[in-house]
Each structure stands twice: as structure tokens, then as C-alpha cells.
Amino acid sequence: MTVAHLEHEEAEIEPIYSEKKDTPEIKAMGRAFGKVSPARGGQFFAWVSDGASPDEMAVITRDVRGRLFTIIGGVFGRGYRKNIAPVWKS
């Protein structure tokens, strides 16, 4: 049920985001995300990449440099992978 809900949200939001990705508002949102703590960023990257397809990962690592993604997601995403991801999979 949760997956269906999230897929529905993604289907509605993704086209709008893609259409507006170069607008000042979306760029400002990206800068605001860049100001979060590494711990929060790591949890986010671990979550967003959990179960991502190769195409989805290519988009993520296109916008976030590979080393940065690896370090922040690897080190600071550990809590997500240890405590949350297993619950999603059960």
C-alpha cells in the first residue's frame, strides 16, 4: 500500500519537477538542500538511492559528484541502512 502511494506521488510530481528544473525556484530549493547537515544529507541519499535503478542512480550521481555521494551516503547514511531499510524490506 505504501509503495503504491509513493509511486502515485512520484508519477504526479516528477513531470512537474522535470519541467521546472531550471527555474529560479527549483535552483533555490537545491541550494537550500545543500545547506542541510551531512548527517541529514546522508540519510536522505541513503533513502533516495535505496532500490534505485541504474538509470535513477545515474541521475543522482550526475547532480551529486560520485565521491561526495559515496562519502555522505556511505558514512552518514549508515543509520538508514541499518535501522530503516530493513523495515521497508520486511
N, C-alpha and C positions, 0 to 999 in steps of 0.2 A: 504494500500500500504506500509506504514512504517513497519507494523508488518511482512508482507511477506519479506521485505528487511532484517529486523533484524533476522528473522528465517533462511533465506538463509545464512547470515553471520555466525550465530551460528552453523549451520549444517556443514559449512566448517572449522571453527576454532576449535570447541570443540574436534574433534578427534585428531587434531594435538596437542593441549594443553594437552589432556589426555595422549597421547603417550610420551610427553616430560616433563611431570610434575615434574620428579625427576632430571632433568638435571641442571647443574650449572646456566645456563642462566635463566631458569624459576624461580629457587630459588632466584637469584639475583633480578629478577623482583618483586618477592614477598617482598623482603627486601626493595626495593625502594618504593613500595606501602605503606609499614609500616612507611615510613618517611613523609607521607603527613600529613597535619594538621588535627586535629579532625573534624573541620568543613567540610573539603573536604571529609574526610573518611565517615562522617555521611551521606552526600548527596549521596555518592557512594553506601553505604549499603542500604539506603532507596530506591534508584533506582533499585539496583540489586535484592532486595527482593520483590519489588512491583509486585504482581501477581505470585510469585514463588510458585511452587507446594511443597507439603510436602517433596518430595524427594530432590528437589533443595534446600530447606531450610536446610535439614539435611546435605547436602554437605557444605553449607555456615557455619553453626554453628559447623561443625566438625573442620573446619580450623580456625574459629574465635570463641573464647570462648563465651558462651552464655551471660554472664554478660557484657562483653566488647561490643558485638554486640548490646545488648539491650540499653546500655547507649549511645554509639556513634551513633547508628542508630536512637534511640529514641529522644535524645536531639538535635543532630546536623543534623538529617535528617528531622526535622520538616519543614524546608523551602521547601524541595522537596515535602513532603506530602501535604503541604498547597497550594503551588503555581504551582507545575508542574504536580503531579499525577492527579489532577482533569482535567487538559487539555488533558492528554493522554486518559482518560476515556471518554471524550466527543466526 
